[in-house]
Amino acid sequence: MLEISNISKTFNAGTANEKVVFDGLSLTLNEGDFVTVIGGNGAGKSTMLNLVAGVYPVDGGHIKIDGHDVTKLPEHKRAKYIGRVFQDPRMGTATDMWLEDNLAIAECRGTRRGLGWSLKPSNRARYREMLRELDLGLENRLSTKMGQFSGGQRQAVTLLMATMRKPHLLLLDEHTAALDPKTAAKVLEITDRIVTENKLTTLMVTHNMKDAITHGNRLIMMNAGKIILDISGEEKKNLTVEMLLDAFSKASGAEFANDRALLS
């Protein structure tokens, strides 16, 4: 479902601030894979997601989503393949629009536009049922502006919006990092359910090592722009944070450098 083939990326090339992030990175996700990504500071986790999403162009290599070569497609043209949830809850919704308007816009993504009402009684009934499944008390607040909801509620709605059209690939960029632990756990619970029910191929960057171990069927650990660990199956199920830290030290020859991950 996702093929990253030998990609390279350098920022500020030819200047004193030149930074080589990737030099030949490759990664393949099979359909239905739920891959968690963790790594030290500056490992390239979020940059990898941005390259897949088209926020930055790659300098070399290829990116394919479900067999479609999207390497040279701009970000807005890749949107029909990708659903994305950001770290900041404010980035996934329109603050001054009602909840039902946000959902209606998300439902129309990637479809041809015409003249007609996007919000009908049948739409509202369906939205209420979808929101009821989130178990956050949002099903009777369709006419509430998004800016009035908490960060956790907005992030849950963003997740719902990102998956309404069943994207080929779901990108989660530390989507619980800005939430308190209880709310983060709830959003991850919703994430697991939506991904499982819809069989979505998912790439989730997280700074929480325990979450990286607990969620998904596969874990990759990055360091200095390279994938140094790729763990799945029974090996992943039996992982502990201590085992992961030890494996990182052996694979990289250095101590794990991410204060947020270690504190989590």
N, C-alpha and C positions, 0 to 999 in steps of 0.2 A: 504493500500500500504506500510505503514511503521508501524511496531510494536516494540516499545522499552519496554521491560517487566522487571521491577524490577532490573535494572542494578546497579552495584556498581563499583566504581573506586577509588583507593587510589594510589597516587604517593609517592615514597620514603618510602614505608611502613617499619615500625620498626626502622626508623632513627629519628634524631632530626628534620628533615625537612619533616616529614610525613604530607601529605595533603589529607584529605578525600574530594573528589570532589562530588561523588554521593553515596548515600546509599539508594537504592530502588527507582530509577527514572523510571517512566513509561510514555509513550506517544504513542498515536495512530494517524496516519494520514490516512484519507480515500482517495481513488483515486480521483485525481483532486484538492485536498486541496492545497492552497497556504498559508502557515503559516509563519508569520513573528515572529521573536524571539528577544526580547530585555530584558535587565537586567543590574544590577549594576556591578561594577568591581568584577571579580572573581566569577561571578554567575554560570559559567560552560557552557556558550553558545557555544563557539568554541570547547570546549572539547567534548560536546555532538556530534557535527558534526564530529569530528575526530574519535570518537568511532563508529559512524554509518559507516564512510568511511573505518574503519579498520586501521587507523593510529596507534591507541593504542588498545590493547586487553582489554576487560572488565574483571573485577575480578569475577563478578557473574551476573546472569540474561541472557536474550536472546534478540537478534535483528533479526527481520524478514523483508525482503523486498519482497513485492508481494507474500507472503506465503513461500518464501525460507528462511530457517534459515541460516544466514550468520555469526552467532556469532563467529565461529571458523575459518572463511575464512580469509586469508591474504588480504591486501589492493588490490593487483593486481588482485585477483580473484573476488573481489567485483566490480571491474571497469565496468563489463558488465551490472551491474544494475544501476550504479550511474554516473551522470554527475556533475562536480564540478567546481565552479569558486572561486578563492581565492581573498584575499584583494589586494595582490601585482600583478599588471598587467603583470609583467614579468614571473610569475609562470605558466601561462596557455598556453604559446606559445614557439616555438623554435626560439630564437632571430636571429640566423644566417641563417635561412631557409626562402624561399620565402613564401608569403601569400598562394599561391596555394598549396605548399607542406604541410603546416600546415593543411589546410582543407582536403587534401587527406589523411593524417595520421589519422585525426579525423574520417573521413568517414569509415576507415578500422578497427576502434577499435572494438574488440570483434568478428571479422570475421576471417575465416580461410585464411591464406596467401597462395599465389601461385606465380608462375613466370609470370610476365606480366606487362604492363605499367599501373600504377595507374592513370596517368593523360592523359586523352583523350580529344579530342575536345568537346565531349558531357559533360564531367566533368566540363571543364572550362566554358562552356556556363551556366551550372547549378549554378556554384559557383558565376558567375557574377550576376545572377538574385538574388541569396540569399544575396549577398553583397549590391546590389542595394536597397533592402528592408531596410537595416540598415540606409540608407540616410546619409552616412558619406563620400561619394566620393571614396569608396574603390573598386568599381566594375572594374575600369580600372587600378588597381595596383596589379594585381595578381603576377607579377614578382618583386615585391618590398620586400626586407627583412623585417621581422617583427620588427626588432630593429629600423627601421626608422619611425615607426608609433608613434603617441602620446599614452599616457596612456589610454585615453578614447577609442581610436580606437582599441587598443590591447585588452581592456577589452570587447568591443563589439564583436570582433572576437572570443575571448575565450568563450564567452557566446554562440555564434553560434556553435563553435566546440563542446562544452559540450552537445549540444542538437541535433546535426545532426542525431544521432542514436536513438533519442527519448528515453532517459533513463527512467527506472522505477521511479527514484527519482533524483531530481535536488537539489544540495546543494549549497547555495550561502553564502559564509562566508565573510560578510562585503565587498561585491564586489564593492561598490562605495566609500568606506571610503578614498581611496587614490586619489580621483578625486576632481576637483574643483566643486562647486555647479551646474554650468550650465551643465558640462559634466556628472556629476552624475545623474542629472535629465533626460538627454538624454538616458543614459544607463538603467535607471529604466523604461523609456518608452519602450525601446526595450525589456527589461525583461518581462514587462506586456504582450506585444504583443506575444512574443514567447511562454510564459507559457500558455496564453489563447488559441492561435491557436492550440497548440499541446496537450492541456489538461494535462499538466505535473504536477505531484505531486511535490511540491516544499517546501523546508525549507530554509528560508532566515534569517540569523542573521544580524542585523543592530544596529548601535549605534544611529541612528537618529529616535527619537520618532515620529516625524511627518511622516516619511516614513513608519514606522511600522504600523501606523494607516491608512495611505492612501492606501497602497498596500496589496494585498492578501484578503482572505475571513475569516481569523482567526488570532488572535494575542495571543501569550503566553508570559508571563513575568516570568523571572527566578530570584531567589535570593538564594544564598548559596546552590546551587545544587538541588533546588526544584522548581517546577512550582507552582507559587503562584497565577497566574491569567491566565485564558483561556477564551478569549472573541471572539465571532463570531456573524454573522448575523446583525440584526438591532442595537444591542448594540455596535458592533464595528463601524458601519457606523456613529453612533452619538458621538463617542469618540472625546475628545479633549486632548491635551497634559496635560492640568491642571487636567482633570478628571483622566487621567492615573496615574499621579503623586500622586494624592489623593488616588486612589485605591491601589497603591503600598504601601503607608504609612500605610493604614489600614490593608492590608494583611500581611505585614512584621513587622509592629511595629517600622519601622525605616525610615529615610529619604533616598531617592534614591541617590546612590553613583556612579555616572558615569559622570565625567566632560564633556566628549565629547558629550554625549547624551543631557545633559542640555544646553550646549552651542549651539548645533545644533538646 
